[in-house]
Amino acid sequence: MVNKQLVVGIDIGGTNTVFGFVDREGNILAEDRLKTSHYDEAAVYVAALYEKIMVTRQKIQGDIEIIGFGIGAPMGNINKGTIEYSANLPWKGIIPLADLFKQYTNLPVAVTNDANAAAVGEMIYGGAKNMKNFVVITLGTGLGSGFVIDGKLLYGHDGFAGELGHTAIRPGPSNRECDCGRKGCLETYVSATGLKRTLLKIMADSIEPSELRKYSFDELDAELIHEAAKRGDHLAKRAFLHTGRMLGFKLADVVAHTNPEAIFLFGGLALAKELIFEPAREFMEENLLHIYKGKVKLLPSELSTQNAAVLGASSLIWSLKES
């Protein structure tokens, strides 16, 4: 009997690392997690993670064959298998993540950033299965992006192509500060944290009542703003309108640069559905060069939000196997 082939998909976050054993159809046969933040040294972390992966493997019944490890991580570099200068992880500088893993395995280890993993996941498991040119925008705490051109993920000269969140939407010294150290980056306006900053600015400039005025800065988050907007809170709806418009304006540039068939929105902010999609679609179309108008689909991701990071990471190995 042929062993069932599985890939270990690993999503490394600043607080938690989630991993799962994924088959070619996108089924997760077993999964678990590890506290990233508990490990000050990357080598100790990798040793603990690999051990936990092997323990979790024992939960899977039947004969299996692991064919590789796909890893999504902040500032992951596919060319070098490294994590480089991530602001969200406990290890600083350049971390040779693939090399650390290869101390325990001879199997392929692929490392890339989480948005690139989401783009490959969309191509393997999601709505972009039959597409050769598309973009995935991840809307979470920040804004990530993955670009697929002619069926291949765009990595660029040294592996960091597609940092749309850190292109300027409003350059200048008086604009919003970004964690990257610059001002006016797109993700300071279009992200869960950007939405919150926009709402606070709207509330500061208005005396109109809002159910959200009762929350402190630390209590307020994108989910509360979304729920208030669904109940008709005018200031919450204005915050979504502003956020969607800024996204749409930037997406018109993305279309001019890449000429995609579709742009997929993924992540917590995308769950607001038409609150974000409608103004984004309207402003994208309004700002498109006429040769692109009416041709680009703006779609929700078809990846499961709960498992998307693990699926996206695992798809790195499946795509290598089939290339």
Secondary structure, DSSP 8 states (H G I E B T S, - for coil): ---EEEEEEEEE-SSEEEEEEE-TTS-EEEEEEEEGGG-SSHHHHHHHHHHHHHHHHTTS-S-EEEEEEEEE-TTEETTTTEEES-SSSSS-SEE-HHHHHTTT--S-EEEE-HHHHHHHHHHHHSTTTT-SSEEEEEESSSEEEEEEETTEE---SSS----GGGSBSS-STTS-B-TTS-BSBGGGTSSHHHHHHHHHHHHHH-----GGGGS-TTT--HHHHHHHHHTT-HHHHHHHHHHHHHHHHHHHHHHHHH--SEEEEESGGGGGTHHHHHHHHHHHHHHS-TTTTTT-EEEE--S-TTTHHHHHHHHHHHHHHH-
